[in-house]
Amino acid sequence: MQIDHFYRDSWVEINLDDVEYNIKQLAEHIGEDKGIYAVVKANAYGHGYVQIAQAALNAGASALAVAFLDEALHLRQAGIQAAILVMGATRPEDAAIAADHDITLTFYRKDWLEAVRTQQLAKTLRLHMKLDTGMGRIGFRTSEEIRSVVSLLEDPSLHLEGVFTHFATADEADLAYFEGQRSKLDALLKTLREVWNDPITIHTDNSAASMRFAAEESDYVRFGIGMYGLYPSKIVKEEHPISLRQAFSLHSRIVHVKQLEAHEAVSYGATYETDGPEWIGTLPIGYADGWIRKMQGFEVLVDGKRMPIVGRVCMDQCMIKLDQAYPVGTEVVLIGTQQGVCISMDEAADWVETINYEVPCLIGARMPRVYKHAGQTVEVANTLYSGRTF
Ligand SMILES: Cc1ncc(COP(=O)(O)O)c(C=O)c1O
């Protein structure tokens, strides 16, 4: 167990049991013949690369997916040996590093394959072909493009292991665009099967698609947001195809309490003015932690009651209006449950007019993360001076 100390009164708690629960719920839902890529890019959506990767693999995920090679190397450096797919762009000159570390890369351009073939790869490079069936991001879009790269793939240092696409609207009520993407996918896969005889794994479904209508032809799903216990959209949440548990909660403690007189102001711009005598608490968390300025006016939980954030959120602190005096050190929940009252990630996302994906991603590296398993703290991670005790 690694315990990094931290010396501030704000922290994230990640419940690894919830991550495992969510993986198991999905595994049961999609059936045994499909594998799960646990999507742990972007610091596992702000939850912690290595801790989430390990929890996901323990719970039955078959492999990991990230956006960039640096993220995959971070996982390898931490000793993770599972298969890792880089789903985004990698420079051709970095292909050898990926091959050396058994990291699978995504390709979507002919000139990329040509450039990789000019390199001396000491080990076979595993590749997944990305198809753009309507996301408009990266991927081959036509049968001609697929045909044009087949001969390049017949290179002993390359191994075409998989093919995948990504859906743009699998979480929406209107499924017309999604169906269109699936038809395009069928046509492109038909071409690929005509020109490539070796077995290839197929993976098409993100959380929304895997929870709602896991495609029959897919060997794997790519499970991101659902693994963290969040539904990809309100529609999917209402449909509730599987039960999920939000793993992330955000905590702080009151570091200062004071009573202001009527008509006194709080924070930059003096935008908040007290109506009468008011108890104001200060929390050591601000926009530099990802608790962005738009959180002004949102609520936090103190003693199981909702209290508003008043005045502008500062870089490292923000102020809340209290219903009474509370002692310094009183715990505050900014996202999560306190005494049975819940402020969900979805509610926080709604307040700042974004999606639930963005909120934990914003909570930055300065914020310590405390990992819980079976009710116990199993790790405390502080990236500011990881592994050192002061
Ligand atoms: C290519 C790809 N696959 C899978 C995912 C996971 O999506 P979700 O978090 O909705 O499950 C993402 C996330 O953006 C992605 O870019």
PDBQT file of the ligand as one rigid body, heavy atoms in Angstrom, charges set to zero:
ROOT
HETATM    1  C1  LIG A 401     -12.324   5.879 -29.510  1.00  0.00    +0.000 C 
HETATM    2  C2  LIG A 401     -13.010   5.860 -28.192  1.00  0.00    +0.000 A 
HETATM    3  N1  LIG A 401     -13.512   4.707 -27.737  1.00  0.00    +0.000 NA
HETATM    4  C3  LIG A 401     -14.152   4.631 -26.547  1.00  0.00    +0.000 A 
HETATM    5  C4  LIG A 401     -14.311   5.741 -25.753  1.00  0.00    +0.000 A 
HETATM    6  C5  LIG A 401     -15.048   5.609 -24.454  1.00  0.00    +0.000 C 
HETATM    7  O1  LIG A 401     -16.270   6.269 -24.523  1.00  0.00    +0.000 OA
HETATM    8  P1  LIG A 401     -17.245   6.286 -23.266  1.00  0.00    +0.000 P 
HETATM    9  O2  LIG A 401     -16.511   7.005 -22.202  1.00  0.00    +0.000 OA
HETATM   10  O3  LIG A 401     -18.433   7.032 -23.735  1.00  0.00    +0.000 OA
HETATM   11  O4  LIG A 401     -17.506   4.878 -22.917  1.00  0.00    +0.000 OA
HETATM   12  C6  LIG A 401     -13.808   6.958 -26.188  1.00  0.00    +0.000 A 
HETATM   13  C7  LIG A 401     -14.008   8.145 -25.351  1.00  0.00    +0.000 C 
HETATM   14  O5  LIG A 401     -14.096   9.260 -25.741  1.00  0.00    +0.000 OA
HETATM   15  C8  LIG A 401     -13.143   7.027 -27.438  1.00  0.00    +0.000 A 
HETATM   16  O6  LIG A 401     -12.640   8.173 -27.892  1.00  0.00    +0.000 OA
ENDROOT
TORSDOF 0
